[in-house]
Each structure stands twice: as C-alpha cells, then as structure tokens.
Amino acid sequence: MNPSPPDLDDPDDAVRELRVRLRDADADCVEPPGLAARATRRPAPRPRWRGVFATVLTAVVVVAVVGLSAFLAGRHNPAERPTPKPPAARAASVQGEVYNSEEPCRALRTIECSLGVFHKPALSSRTADLAERVWHGDRVLLVCLLADGPRVTDETGVASRHWYRVVVLGTGAEGWLPGVRTRNETEVPDCT
C-alpha cells in the first residue's frame, strides 16, 4: 500500500518532507579527492618585503590624500575667502539681486533651488560649466550686458536673450547670469 503524498499545506508534513530530502541530498554528497589534504596544508609564507612595501605604500597614499584634502578644503572655503574688491573698470557696475521665479524656492538654499552662474553665456546641465551657484536674493555686480545671447525661459514663461556678466558678491566668482534670473531696471553697459 502506497503512503499518501504529504500535504505540503500542513506545516508538520512540509517539515518532514524537507528533512527527508535534505538527508537524501546529504547522502549523495561525495568529498572531492584531495580536499582534506588541501585544507590542512599550510600556506606558503609571504616574502617579508611584500609586507614592508604594502605598509610604505599605504602610508604614502594616506599622506597624499590628507595633504590634498587639506589643500582643497583651504582653497574652497568661502567663509575664509576675503571679499574681493571690484577693479576700477568695474567700479561703475550696477549692483543687482538674483531672482528666482519659483516662489517655494525663494526661501530655500538647497541645490534644487540654486541658479547657475555660467563660465560662458549658455545654459548647461554640466556642473563643470558652472562658475558658481546663487540663490534668490543674493547680491551680484552686473558688469555688462550681452543683449543677444542664447534665449532662456524661466519657469513662469518669461523669456530673454539678455545675459549679464556678473561678479558674485561675497565669493568673487565671475560668470554669466541669464537676464531672467534678475529684475534689473538700471542701465548696464554693453559687453564689448
């Protein structure tokens, strides 16, 4: 008489069936030839110079990383950077304010709410093309105006081909700010 198949919905039958299958699988396992000898064999000793070389190399890398980090930290700390004085040619520049048309972003200084000051008068999504990030209300010197640059449209649909050559007050970064990112009403000289 054949025993009835196990009821796998019943937890006890399922556990019994699993144990039977595991015992059968364990019985079928065969130790590969030479496994015991390989497991008990001692590894060959490493040459001493490798350990010394690895230690010296690690120390050199750590010193280089720490030195580079300190250099870059000191170089990019805007809090310690003195505010540059504008050159005489820029003395006639107009001070302006950065304008963000997105109302929720006006109070936030997050990366999502930042506006770009670019190395060239052209929009780009590449971080390498940014001279600086600015936010609503930041003060800039409007050095000159490029009246026929690439067209830029803000989030509300206001469009302009005007680009201002600016100096960001506080950091001294120089670059190009689209005209839709400021609400200037003062005349600015043309860029030559």
C-alpha positions in Angstrom: 0.0 0.0 0.0 1.5 3.4 -1.0 1.6 6.1 1.6 -0.4 9.1 0.7 1.6 12.1 -0.6 2.5 14.6 2.1 0.1 17.6 2.5 2.5 20.5 2.0 -0.1 22.9 3.3 0.3 21.2 6.7 3.4 22.6 8.3 4.4 19.3 10.0 4.2 17.4 6.7 6.2 20.0 4.9 8.9 20.0 7.6 9.1 16.1 7.5 9.3 16.1 3.7 12.1 18.8 3.8 14.1 16.7 6.3 13.8 13.6 4.2 15.0 15.5 1.1 18.0 17.0 3.0 19.1 13.6 4.3 18.9 12.2 0.8 20.9 15.1 -0.6 23.5 14.8 2.2 23.9 11.1 1.5 24.6 11.8 -2.2 27.4 14.3 -1.4 30.9 12.9 -2.0 34.0 14.6 -0.8 36.2 15.7 -3.7 39.5 13.9 -3.9 42.4 15.6 -2.0 40.1 18.1 -0.2 41.3 17.1 3.3 45.0 17.4 2.2 44.4 20.8 0.7 42.5 22.0 3.8 45.2 21.0 6.2 48.2 22.2 4.1 49.8 25.4 5.4 50.1 28.3 3.0 53.5 29.3 1.7 55.0 32.2 3.7 54.8 35.6 2.0 58.1 37.3 1.3 58.9 39.8 4.0 59.5 42.6 1.5 55.8 42.5 0.3 54.5 43.4 3.8 57.0 46.3 4.1 56.2 47.5 0.6 52.5 47.4 1.3 52.9 49.3 4.6 55.0 52.0 3.0 52.7 52.3 0.0 49.7 52.7 2.3 51.5 55.4 4.4 52.3 57.4 1.2 48.7 57.2 -0.1 47.3 58.3 3.3 49.7 61.3 3.5 48.9 62.3 -0.1 45.1 62.0 0.5 45.3 64.0 3.7 47.5 66.7 2.1 45.3 67.0 -1.0 42.2 67.2 1.2 43.7 70.0 3.3 44.8 71.9 0.2 41.3 71.6 -1.3 39.5 72.4 1.9 41.5 75.6 2.4 41.2 76.6 -1.3 37.4 76.3 -1.5 36.2 77.6 1.9 34.2 80.7 1.1 33.9 81.7 4.8 37.7 82.3 4.9 38.0 83.9 1.5 38.1 87.7 1.6 35.5 89.6 -0.4 37.3 90.8 -3.5 37.2 94.5 -4.2 36.0 95.2 -7.7 38.6 96.5 -10.1 38.4 100.2 -11.2 36.8 99.1 -14.5 34.0 97.6 -12.5 33.5 100.5 -10.2 30.7 101.7 -12.4 29.0 98.3 -12.2 25.4 98.1 -11.1 24.5 96.0 -8.0 21.6 93.6 -8.7 19.8 90.9 -6.9 19.3 87.3 -8.1 15.6 86.5 -8.8 14.1 83.0 -8.7 10.6 82.9 -10.2 9.7 79.8 -8.2 8.1 81.1 -5.1 8.7 78.0 -2.9 12.5 78.2 -3.7 12.9 81.8 -2.7 13.5 81.0 1.0 15.4 77.8 0.4 19.2 77.5 -0.1 19.1 73.9 -1.4 20.9 72.7 -4.5 17.5 72.2 -6.2 16.7 75.9 -5.7 20.1 77.2 -6.8 20.6 79.1 -10.0 23.7 78.9 -12.2 26.3 81.5 -13.0 28.0 80.0 -16.0 31.5 80.3 -17.4 30.0 81.1 -20.9 26.7 82.7 -21.8 25.0 79.4 -22.5 22.8 77.1 -20.4 24.3 73.8 -19.4 23.4 71.0 -17.1 27.0 70.1 -16.6 28.5 71.1 -13.2 31.8 71.8 -14.9 30.2 74.7 -16.8 29.1 76.4 -13.6 31.3 79.2 -12.2 29.1 79.5 -9.1 25.6 78.7 -7.7 23.5 81.5 -6.5 20.1 81.8 -4.8 17.2 84.2 -4.7 18.2 87.5 -3.1 22.0 87.0 -3.5 23.7 90.2 -4.5 25.8 90.5 -7.7 27.6 93.1 -9.6 26.2 93.5 -13.1 29.3 94.3 -15.0 28.0 94.4 -18.5 25.1 93.2 -20.7 25.1 90.8 -23.7 21.9 91.7 -25.4 21.8 88.9 -28.0 22.8 85.7 -26.2 21.0 82.3 -26.1 17.4 82.6 -25.3 16.4 81.5 -21.7 12.9 80.9 -20.4 12.2 80.8 -16.7 9.6 78.6 -15.0 6.8 81.1 -15.4 7.3 81.6 -19.2 9.3 84.8 -19.1 12.0 84.7 -21.8 15.0 86.8 -22.6 18.1 86.7 -24.7 19.9 89.1 -22.3 22.9 87.7 -20.3 24.7 89.7 -17.6 28.4 89.4 -16.9 28.4 89.3 -13.1 30.6 89.1 -10.1 29.0 87.3 -7.1 29.4 89.5 -4.0 30.8 87.5 -1.1 32.6 84.9 -3.2 34.1 87.0 -6.0 33.1 84.3 -8.6 32.7 85.7 -12.1 30.5 84.4 -14.9 27.3 84.9 -16.9 23.8 85.1 -15.4 20.7 84.9 -17.7 18.6 88.1 -17.7 15.5 86.2 -16.5 17.4 85.5 -13.2 17.4 89.1 -12.2 14.9 92.0 -12.2 17.3 94.8 -13.1 15.9 98.2 -14.0 19.1 100.1 -14.2 21.1 100.6 -17.4 24.2 98.4 -17.6 26.9 99.0 -20.2 27.1 96.6 -23.2 29.8 93.9 -23.2 32.3 94.6 -25.9 
